[in-house]
């Protein structure tokens, strides 16, 4: 009988959640939803020295914003609670002792000075990677080299120690990765990792394996940086007698800098002007502020869609996917092996597509919020008209105000480049007639306004292209924008007349004959 798919995202609360971590959570979530399985979140806080206040809550808020729903977590519980490793501390020692009793682990009493001296000896001997391993352990102070009674005395006296895994000296360790295929590593390249620290806390390696086993995790989808540790984890599953239920592994490719050279970092985002965190973050120690995608104006659906494509593709031309569609189409086998370049322009494109797909009534909400901040009143109907006209021209919700302010505030300055080229006596003569005759329109709308303007132009022997930029300048102060007749309809007859009169007065120095 097949096991229920159970995946987990296991971040450490050591700071803000990197965009790569969000992608890892997303891929786990998509697999869980596709298979009808469970998505678990476990906080891996065994390294208390690196704990950052507020980081755990940041992780929770980030996943909620993205729409990644958790079936089990520290916040909503579950059958395998607790879901913080620090709260599971008492259970880990028994598994470390099980390894010692079976001869797969040992006590090490080496001091920091002794460890440093060992590394210096190895460096002097031209050893490329000095480490505590199957060879060097023979020269160190541990339960493999010391008499049993001396070890017992040290333990009874409360002397500090760590528990290390006894890695075999000559063994090929094989691991089948769902993305990379078979991975083979010789045990001589693996050091005797610490499993239990001197403070009684487990290291990531032991706690991770124990928790994944007890929580019945079936698939471990995590970043490529954990691939070197995977053979060690295979050994732990084997030595603890859990190899038959060992989860399947998938190590995700790196997110690369935009130029493809190296892993994407916060520094890259700062340098190139884009966020690398989902939400705004303020460091509680330094006060340093890091920008987030939410605050930058990215919609969560667009952000998730963009993230999904950073390493995975559906094998079709389709790019726009809802979360449900992503879950239906997702497969680990379609995740690439090589790193993926980060492209902020593609993220922006996704955001634009999602904004344009929203109904004008929803887009109007973004505009109304900004108008309220500027103490400008506006009806829902007008806001919807403006949003509908502007949505092809914006990338972010905040752009509605930036790009459409002239619908609500008359221009005080005018584009000088357009004024010097397009504002002249002929256009002013047309505008005088236009503003004087606007009150005669019975059914005031974009079509009737255009009809009036065309009639006046014909009367003056001119074409519409000769005055459109100057008229746009008078009404909006800008060089370009959406359909001008629609703008004139929305801002209204009286406001249009007032703006044309103001522009004629302010731009009089340009009104010379051609």
Backbone torsions as a table, in degrees:
resi	resn	phi	psi	omega
1	UNK	NA	131.0	-178.4
2	UNK	-71.0	143.7	177.8
3	UNK	-78.0	150.9	172.3
4	UNK	-64.5	135.3	177.7
5	UNK	-68.9	125.6	177.3
6	UNK	-131.9	117.1	179.9
7	UNK	-115.6	162.9	180.0
8	UNK	-142.6	147.9	168.8
9	UNK	-112.7	127.3	-170.4
10	UNK	-129.4	72.8	-179.3
11	UNK	-79.1	160.5	173.7
12	UNK	-102.9	138.1	-178.2
13	UNK	-81.8	62.6	-175.2
14	UNK	-109.6	11.2	-178.6
15	UNK	150.7	-168.3	-179.2
16	UNK	-67.4	154.9	-179.2
17	UNK	-80.6	118.6	179.5
18	UNK	-69.0	152.9	-179.6
19	UNK	-58.3	-30.8	176.2
20	UNK	-64.9	-35.9	176.8
21	UNK	-67.7	-38.0	177.8
22	UNK	-63.8	-40.7	178.6
23	UNK	-62.1	-41.0	177.6
24	UNK	-59.9	-45.6	178.1
25	UNK	-61.2	-41.8	-178.5
26	UNK	-62.6	-46.5	-178.9
27	UNK	-63.7	-39.0	175.4
28	UNK	-61.2	-46.1	-178.0
29	UNK	-62.5	-43.1	-178.6
30	UNK	-63.4	-40.1	178.3
31	UNK	-64.9	-42.1	179.7
32	UNK	-61.6	-45.7	-177.6
33	UNK	-69.9	-36.2	179.8
34	UNK	-63.7	-39.0	-173.8
35	UNK	-95.2	-0.5	-176.8
36	UNK	72.7	23.5	-177.8
37	UNK	-91.2	-159.4	-176.2
38	UNK	-119.7	142.4	176.7
39	UNK	-108.2	119.2	-176.7
40	UNK	-113.3	140.4	170.8
41	UNK	-116.5	129.0	179.0
42	UNK	-125.6	129.5	177.9
43	UNK	-87.8	118.4	-178.5
44	UNK	-98.3	89.0	-173.5
45	UNK	-114.7	38.5	-179.3
46	UNK	-71.9	-25.7	178.9
47	UNK	-91.0	87.2	-175.1
48	UNK	-66.5	-22.2	-179.8
49	UNK	-69.4	-23.2	-177.1
50	UNK	-102.0	3.9	-178.6
51	UNK	-63.7	133.9	179.3
52	UNK	-119.5	122.9	179.1
53	UNK	-57.4	137.1	178.2
54	UNK	89.3	-14.5	-175.6
55	UNK	-67.6	-38.3	-179.1
56	UNK	-65.2	-43.2	179.2
57	UNK	-65.4	-34.7	177.6
58	UNK	-62.0	-42.3	178.4
59	UNK	-60.6	-46.1	-179.3
60	UNK	-60.9	-48.3	-178.7
61	UNK	-63.7	-38.3	-179.1
62	UNK	-62.6	-46.3	-178.8
63	UNK	-67.9	-38.2	177.4
64	UNK	-62.4	-43.2	-179.7
65	UNK	-61.8	-38.2	-179.5
66	UNK	-75.6	-13.8	-177.8
67	UNK	83.9	19.5	177.2
68	UNK	-87.9	106.6	-174.4
69	UNK	-89.4	135.3	-177.0
70	UNK	-103.0	132.2	176.9
71	UNK	-83.7	-33.3	178.5
72	UNK	-140.7	137.5	-178.3
73	UNK	-168.0	174.2	176.2
74	UNK	-64.2	-20.5	-172.7
75	UNK	-95.2	-25.5	177.5
76	UNK	-124.2	9.9	173.2
77	UNK	68.6	-164.1	-177.4
78	UNK	156.6	174.5	-174.5
79	UNK	-70.8	-12.3	-177.5
80	UNK	-116.7	27.9	178.9
81	UNK	-62.3	157.8	0.0
82	UNK	-78.6	162.1	-176.5
83	UNK	-110.5	15.1	169.2
84	UNK	-112.3	128.6	-176.4
85	UNK	-62.6	-32.9	179.6
86	UNK	-61.5	-29.1	179.6
87	UNK	-84.3	-8.3	179.6
88	UNK	-102.2	5.8	-172.4
89	UNK	-46.8	-44.1	-175.6
90	UNK	-61.3	-23.9	-172.3
91	UNK	-83.4	-16.5	-170.6
92	UNK	-76.7	-34.3	-175.8
93	UNK	-59.7	-35.4	-177.8
94	UNK	-62.2	-33.2	-179.5
95	UNK	-77.5	-33.3	174.8
96	UNK	-65.1	-41.0	179.0
97	UNK	-67.2	-35.4	176.6
98	UNK	-60.0	-39.5	179.0
99	UNK	-68.8	-39.0	178.5
100	UNK	-64.4	-47.2	-178.5
101	UNK	-60.7	-31.7	-179.3
102	UNK	-87.5	-0.2	179.1
103	UNK	80.4	17.0	-179.3
104	UNK	-103.7	1.0	177.6
105	UNK	-150.3	167.4	-177.2
106	UNK	-154.3	160.0	175.7
107	UNK	-80.9	139.1	174.9
108	UNK	-127.4	126.5	-175.3
109	UNK	-107.4	11.5	-175.8
110	UNK	-61.2	138.1	175.9
111	UNK	-82.8	167.8	178.2
112	UNK	-59.8	-37.9	-179.5
113	UNK	-66.2	-39.9	179.2
114	UNK	-66.8	-37.4	177.8
115	UNK	-67.2	-41.1	177.6
116	UNK	-63.1	-42.3	-179.7
117	UNK	-63.0	-39.2	178.6
118	UNK	-62.0	-44.7	-179.6
119	UNK	-64.6	-39.2	179.4
120	UNK	-64.6	-39.6	177.5
121	UNK	-60.8	-42.8	-179.1
122	UNK	-67.7	-37.8	177.4
123	UNK	-64.1	-42.2	179.1
124	UNK	-63.8	-29.3	178.9
125	UNK	-86.8	10.3	176.9
126	UNK	66.4	28.5	175.3
127	UNK	-77.1	125.6	-172.8
128	UNK	-63.5	-44.6	-178.8
129	UNK	-127.8	88.7	-179.5
130	UNK	-61.1	127.0	179.1
131	UNK	-153.9	161.4	178.5
132	UNK	-85.1	105.8	-173.5
133	UNK	-142.7	-164.3	-175.1
134	UNK	-60.1	-24.8	179.3
135	UNK	-90.3	-52.9	-173.5
136	UNK	-71.8	-22.2	-179.3
137	UNK	-60.1	-25.4	-177.5
138	UNK	-68.5	-17.6	-178.5
139	UNK	-104.6	6.3	-173.2
140	UNK	-111.5	172.3	-177.5
141	UNK	-90.7	93.5	-179.2
142	UNK	-146.6	173.9	-174.6
143	UNK	-71.8	-5.9	175.9
144	UNK	-88.1	-24.0	-176.5
145	UNK	-109.1	-14.9	-175.1
146	UNK	-101.3	152.7	176.2
147	UNK	-60.8	148.5	-175.9
148	UNK	-60.1	-39.5	-178.3
149	UNK	-68.4	-33.0	178.1
150	UNK	-68.3	-39.9	177.7
151	UNK	-61.8	-43.8	-179.2
152	UNK	-61.8	-42.1	179.4
153	UNK	-62.3	-44.4	-179.3
154	UNK	-62.0	-42.7	-179.9
155	UNK	-64.9	-42.3	-178.8
156	UNK	-69.5	-28.3	-178.7
157	UNK	-81.1	-8.0	-179.6
158	UNK	82.4	19.2	178.6
159	UNK	-61.3	141.0	-179.4
160	UNK	-65.8	141.8	177.9
161	UNK	-153.1	164.7	169.3
162	UNK	-123.5	162.1	173.5
163	UNK	-109.2	125.7	-178.4
164	UNK	-111.4	149.9	174.2
165	UNK	-76.4	135.7	177.8
166	UNK	-90.9	94.7	-177.1
167	UNK	-79.9	132.0	179.2
168	UNK	-62.5	149.7	-174.6
169	UNK	-76.5	-40.5	-175.9
170	UNK	-131.9	90.5	179.3
171	UNK	-153.7	138.4	176.1
172	UNK	-93.3	123.6	-178.4
173	UNK	-104.0	126.0	-176.2
174	UNK	-111.4	142.0	-180.0
175	UNK	-143.4	129.7	176.7
176	UNK	-96.4	114.3	179.7
177	UNK	-94.9	136.0	-176.4
178	UNK	-65.7	-22.0	179.9
179	UNK	-100.0	-40.3	-170.7
180	UNK	-102.4	-5.5	-177.0
181	UNK	79.6	-153.3	-176.7
182	UNK	-72.8	131.3	175.3
183	UNK	-116.3	126.8	-179.3
184	UNK	-121.5	129.4	-179.0
185	UNK	-132.5	136.3	177.4
186	UNK	-84.2	136.8	-175.5
187	UNK	-61.8	-21.1	180.0
188	UNK	-64.4	-18.2	-179.9
189	UNK	-91.7	0.1	-177.5
190	UNK	-108.1	133.0	178.0
191	UNK	-88.1	166.0	179.0
192	UNK	-77.3	86.2	-174.4
193	UNK	-62.6	144.4	173.6
194	UNK	-71.2	130.5	178.2
195	UNK	-102.5	-38.5	176.6
196	UNK	-125.3	128.3	-178.7
197	UNK	-83.3	168.9	-176.4
198	UNK	-67.3	-18.1	178.5
199	UNK	-87.4	5.4	178.7
200	UNK	85.3	1.4	178.1
201	UNK	-92.3	143.2	177.2
202	UNK	-75.4	155.7	170.5
203	UNK	-82.1	171.4	178.8
204	UNK	-52.3	-43.1	-171.2
205	UNK	-60.5	-48.0	-179.1
206	UNK	-72.9	-48.8	-176.2
207	UNK	-60.8	-40.6	-179.5
208	UNK	-59.7	-47.3	-178.2
209	UNK	-68.2	-45.3	-179.0
210	UNK	-61.6	-47.0	-177.5
211	UNK	-66.7	-42.4	179.0
212	UNK	-60.8	-38.6	179.1
213	UNK	-68.1	-49.0	-176.4
214	UNK	-67.6	-29.5	179.9
215	UNK	-90.0	5.6	175.6
216	UNK	59.0	40.3	178.5
217	UNK	-70.5	130.8	-176.5
218	UNK	-102.4	-23.7	-178.1
219	UNK	-138.7	129.7	176.1
220	UNK	-111.1	104.8	176.8
221	UNK	-105.8	115.0	-175.4
222	UNK	-148.0	174.6	-175.8
223	UNK	-69.2	156.0	180.0
224	UNK	-57.3	-27.0	-177.9
225	UNK	-62.9	-17.4	178.7
226	UNK	-91.5	-3.0	-178.8
227	UNK	-60.3	-41.2	177.9
228	UNK	-61.4	-25.0	180.0
229	UNK	-85.1	-14.9	-174.0
230	UNK	-59.5	-42.6	178.2
231	UNK	-60.5	-37.1	176.4
232	UNK	-61.4	-40.6	180.0
233	UNK	-68.0	-34.9	175.5
234	UNK	-61.0	-43.2	178.0
235	UNK	-60.4	-42.9	-179.6
236	UNK	-63.2	-43.4	177.0
237	UNK	-59.3	-41.7	-178.8
238	UNK	-66.1	-48.4	-175.0
239	UNK	-69.1	-26.2	178.5
240	UNK	-88.3	-2.3	177.6
241	UNK	80.6	23.7	-175.6
242	UNK	-113.4	14.0	-173.5
243	UNK	-60.0	-32.8	-177.6
244	UNK	-65.8	-27.5	-179.9
245	UNK	-111.0	16.8	178.8
246	UNK	-59.2	135.8	-179.3
247	UNK	-68.3	161.8	171.6
248	UNK	-79.0	144.8	-177.2
249	UNK	-109.8	144.7	171.9
250	UNK	-142.0	116.5	-179.1
251	UNK	-103.0	115.0	-172.3
252	UNK	-74.5	145.1	177.7
253	UNK	-66.7	158.0	-179.2
254	UNK	-69.6	151.7	165.7
255	UNK	-87.7	122.2	-173.8
256	UNK	-98.9	159.5	172.7
257	UNK	-57.8	158.7	-180.0
258	UNK	-55.0	-29.4	179.0
259	UNK	-87.2	-0.5	177.0
260	UNK	84.1	-0.5	-176.7
261	UNK	-100.8	88.9	174.5
262	UNK	98.1	168.4	-176.1
263	UNK	-69.7	139.7	178.5
264	UNK	-65.4	130.0	-179.2
265	UNK	-128.1	169.3	176.8
266	UNK	-59.8	-37.2	-179.9
267	UNK	-59.4	-38.3	178.5
268	UNK	-63.3	-43.3	178.7
269	UNK	-62.2	-45.0	179.0
270	UNK	-60.9	-42.3	-177.0
271	UNK	-68.5	-40.3	-174.3
272	UNK	-100.0	-0.8	172.6
273	UNK	81.0	38.0	174.1
274	UNK	-141.2	156.1	-178.5
275	UNK	-75.9	154.3	170.0
276	UNK	-120.0	5.7	177.4
277	UNK	-120.8	149.3	-178.3
278	UNK	-66.4	-39.7	-178.4
279	UNK	-123.4	158.7	172.3
280	UNK	-54.3	140.0	179.8
281	UNK	-137.0	133.5	173.5
282	UNK	-116.1	120.1	-178.6
283	UNK	-63.4	123.8	-176.5
284	UNK	-69.4	-16.5	-178.1
285	UNK	-96.1	-42.7	-175.0
286	UNK	-102.6	-17.8	-176.3
287	UNK	80.2	-1.9	-178.9
288	UNK	-63.1	136.6	-178.0
289	UNK	-107.0	132.7	176.1
290	UNK	-116.0	135.5	-176.9
291	UNK	-74.5	157.6	179.9
292	UNK	-128.7	158.6	180.0
293	UNK	-64.4	-37.5	179.6
294	UNK	-60.3	-49.1	-177.2
295	UNK	-70.5	-25.0	178.5
296	UNK	-75.8	-9.2	176.4
297	UNK	103.3	12.1	177.8
298	UNK	-80.8	136.5	176.0
299	UNK	-78.7	140.9	-176.5
300	UNK	-57.9	-38.9	179.9
301	UNK	-63.8	-40.6	179.6
302	UNK	-67.5	-41.6	179.9
303	UNK	-61.5	-44.8	179.9
304	UNK	-64.8	-43.4	179.2
305	UNK	-60.4	-44.3	177.7
306	UNK	-61.2	-46.8	-179.1
307	UNK	-60.2	-42.0	-177.3
308	UNK	-58.1	-34.2	-177.1
309	UNK	-84.6	-1.0	176.7
310	UNK	-85.5	72.9	178.9
311	UNK	125.3	-19.4	-179.0
312	UNK	-123.7	150.0	171.3
313	UNK	-144.0	151.4	-175.0
314	UNK	-81.9	-7.0	-178.1
315	UNK	81.7	10.9	177.1
316	UNK	-130.2	-179.0	178.7
317	UNK	-83.7	-10.5	-178.1
318	UNK	-65.4	135.9	178.5
319	UNK	-119.8	-30.6	-177.7
320	UNK	-90.8	117.8	-177.9
321	UNK	-133.3	136.2	167.9
322	UNK	-75.8	169.0	178.2
323	UNK	-59.8	-40.6	179.8
324	UNK	-63.7	-41.4	179.0
325	UNK	-66.8	-39.2	177.0
326	UNK	-60.0	-44.4	-179.4
327	UNK	-63.1	-39.9	-180.0
328	UNK	-65.2	-37.5	-174.8
329	UNK	-90.4	-18.2	-170.0
330	UNK	-66.0	139.9	169.1
331	UNK	-150.5	138.9	-179.2
332	UNK	-61.6	-32.7	-177.0
333	UNK	-63.6	-19.5	180.0
334	UNK	-95.3	11.7	172.3
335	UNK	-85.8	132.0	-177.8
336	UNK	-73.4	159.8	179.4
337	UNK	-84.3	-32.0	-174.6
338	UNK	-91.8	161.3	-178.9
339	UNK	-63.1	155.9	-178.2
340	UNK	-113.9	127.7	177.2
341	UNK	-68.9	138.1	177.8
342	UNK	-84.2	128.2	-177.4
343	UNK	-126.3	100.2	-176.6
344	UNK	-67.0	-27.2	178.7
345	UNK	-65.8	-33.9	177.2
346	UNK	-68.9	-37.1	176.4
347	UNK	-61.9	-43.3	178.6
348	UNK	-61.7	-42.0	179.7
349	UNK	-60.2	-45.7	177.9
350	UNK	-58.2	-42.4	-178.5
351	UNK	-63.1	-41.1	178.8
352	UNK	-61.7	-42.7	-179.6
353	UNK	-63.3	-41.3	-179.0
354	UNK	-69.9	-36.4	177.3
355	UNK	-64.3	-44.9	-176.8
356	UNK	-66.7	-25.7	-179.1
357	UNK	-80.9	-12.5	-177.9
358	UNK	-77.4	148.5	176.3
359	UNK	-65.9	150.6	-178.5
360	UNK	-59.0	-30.6	-179.9
361	UNK	-62.6	-36.9	179.1
362	UNK	-76.2	-40.4	178.7
363	UNK	-63.2	-33.8	179.0
364	UNK	-59.5	-30.1	178.9
365	UNK	-60.9	-39.5	177.8
366	UNK	-61.7	-43.5	-178.5
367	UNK	-68.6	-42.9	-179.1
368	UNK	-63.3	-35.8	177.7
369	UNK	-62.0	-44.7	179.6
370	UNK	-66.8	-39.7	179.6
371	UNK	-63.5	-39.0	178.5
372	UNK	-62.1	-38.8	178.8
373	UNK	-65.0	-27.2	179.7
374	UNK	-99.1	12.7	178.8
375	UNK	56.1	40.9	178.0
376	UNK	-114.1	125.2	179.2
377	UNK	-88.4	147.4	-176.9
378	UNK	-159.7	140.6	178.3
379	UNK	-77.0	156.8	176.2
380	UNK	-59.3	-40.4	-178.1
381	UNK	-61.0	-46.3	-179.2
382	UNK	-67.5	-41.3	179.7
383	UNK	-60.9	-38.4	179.1
384	UNK	-66.5	-39.4	179.0
385	UNK	-63.6	-44.9	179.8
386	UNK	-63.9	-46.8	-179.1
387	UNK	-61.2	-42.5	179.2
388	UNK	-62.9	-35.8	-179.6
389	UNK	-75.3	-30.3	-172.9
390	UNK	-97.3	-11.7	-168.6
391	UNK	-64.4	-23.2	177.2
392	UNK	-77.7	-6.8	-173.8
393	UNK	-113.7	3.9	-177.3
394	UNK	-117.8	154.3	176.1
395	UNK	-111.0	-25.6	-175.6
396	UNK	-137.3	155.3	-179.7
397	UNK	-54.1	-38.6	-178.3
398	UNK	-68.0	-16.0	179.3
399	UNK	-69.2	-22.6	-179.4
400	UNK	-58.7	-42.0	177.8
401	UNK	-73.0	-45.7	-177.5
402	UNK	-59.6	-41.2	-175.7
403	UNK	-86.7	-20.8	-172.3
404	UNK	-119.0	15.8	-178.4
405	UNK	-58.4	-32.4	-176.8
406	UNK	-67.0	-13.4	174.2
407	UNK	-68.8	-22.6	-172.9
408	UNK	-118.8	-22.2	-178.6
409	UNK	-127.8	123.1	-179.7
410	UNK	-64.5	145.0	-179.2
411	UNK	-65.5	140.1	174.8
412	UNK	-105.9	-20.3	176.6
413	UNK	-127.7	157.6	-177.1
414	UNK	-129.8	146.8	178.9
415	UNK	-62.3	111.2	-174.3
416	UNK	-66.2	-34.0	-179.8
417	UNK	-60.9	-45.1	179.0
418	UNK	-68.8	-42.1	-178.5
419	UNK	-59.5	-44.7	-177.8
420	UNK	-67.5	-27.4	-177.1
421	UNK	-95.3	-36.2	-168.8
422	UNK	-111.8	-18.9	-177.2
423	UNK	-87.4	120.5	-177.3
424	UNK	-151.9	175.7	-175.8
425	UNK	-61.7	-38.3	-179.2
426	UNK	-63.0	-46.5	-179.4
427	UNK	-66.1	-37.4	179.2
428	UNK	-62.9	-39.2	178.9
429	UNK	-61.3	-41.5	177.9
430	UNK	-65.0	-43.1	-176.8
431	UNK	-66.3	-34.9	177.2
432	UNK	-60.8	-45.7	179.0
433	UNK	-66.5	-41.4	-177.1
434	UNK	-60.6	-48.4	-178.1
435	UNK	-68.7	-32.8	-180.0
436	UNK	-72.0	-29.1	-176.1
437	UNK	-97.6	-9.4	178.2
438	UNK	-56.2	-38.3	179.6
439	UNK	-64.2	-14.6	-178.3
440	UNK	-80.9	-13.1	-178.3
441	UNK	-71.7	123.6	-178.9
442	UNK	-76.7	-49.1	-179.3
443	UNK	-107.6	92.8	-172.0
444	UNK	-78.8	111.8	175.1
445	UNK	-157.1	176.8	-175.5
446	UNK	-57.0	-41.2	-177.7
447	UNK	-67.8	-44.3	-178.5
448	UNK	-69.9	-32.4	176.9
449	UNK	-65.7	-44.7	179.4
450	UNK	-64.5	-38.1	179.1
451	UNK	-62.3	-42.4	178.3
452	UNK	-63.0	-47.1	-178.6
453	UNK	-60.4	-42.3	-179.9
454	UNK	-62.6	-42.0	179.0
455	UNK	-61.1	-44.3	-179.2
456	UNK	-65.7	-40.8	179.7
457	UNK	-63.1	-43.4	178.8
458	UNK	-61.3	-39.5	179.6
459	UNK	-61.9	-32.5	-177.4
460	UNK	-98.2	5.4	178.2
461	UNK	67.7	35.0	-178.1
462	UNK	-124.4	162.5	177.4
463	UNK	-107.5	156.5	-173.9
464	UNK	-61.3	-33.3	-179.9
465	UNK	-63.0	-20.8	-178.3
466	UNK	-75.6	-20.8	-175.0
467	UNK	-121.7	-11.7	-171.4
468	UNK	-60.6	-43.9	-178.9
469	UNK	-66.9	-37.8	179.3
470	UNK	-68.7	-38.9	178.1
471	UNK	-66.8	-39.9	176.2
472	UNK	-60.8	-40.3	178.9
473	UNK	-60.5	-44.2	-178.7
474	UNK	-64.3	-39.2	-174.6
475	UNK	-83.6	-37.7	-173.9
476	UNK	-116.8	-19.7	-175.8
477	UNK	81.3	-4.3	-174.0
478	UNK	-106.3	169.6	-178.6
479	UNK	-88.7	-31.4	-175.8
480	UNK	-143.9	168.6	179.6
481	UNK	166.5	-170.4	179.3
482	UNK	-73.2	-175.0	-176.9
483	UNK	-51.0	120.4	-174.1
484	UNK	-65.8	-36.9	179.8
485	UNK	-63.8	-36.1	176.5
486	UNK	-65.9	-40.0	178.6
487	UNK	-60.8	-46.4	-178.6
488	UNK	-63.2	-36.6	176.4
489	UNK	-63.3	-45.6	-174.8
490	UNK	-69.5	-42.1	-177.0
491	UNK	-75.1	-19.8	173.3
492	UNK	96.8	160.2	-174.3
493	UNK	-61.9	-53.7	-174.7
494	UNK	-63.2	-42.5	-179.7
495	UNK	-65.1	-38.5	179.0
496	UNK	-62.5	-45.4	179.5
497	UNK	-60.0	-45.8	-179.1
498	UNK	-61.3	-43.3	-178.2
499	UNK	-66.5	-38.7	179.0
500	UNK	-66.3	-42.2	178.6
501	UNK	-61.3	-43.3	179.6
502	UNK	-63.0	-44.6	-179.2
503	UNK	-63.2	-41.5	179.6
504	UNK	-60.1	-39.7	-179.8
505	UNK	-70.9	-44.0	-174.2
506	UNK	-76.8	-26.0	-175.6
507	UNK	-106.5	24.2	-175.9
508	UNK	-60.2	-29.6	-178.3
509	UNK	-66.2	-19.4	-179.9
510	UNK	-93.4	-8.4	-173.1
511	UNK	-82.3	59.6	176.7
512	UNK	-101.5	153.7	-179.5
513	UNK	-66.9	146.0	178.5
514	UNK	-72.9	NA	NA
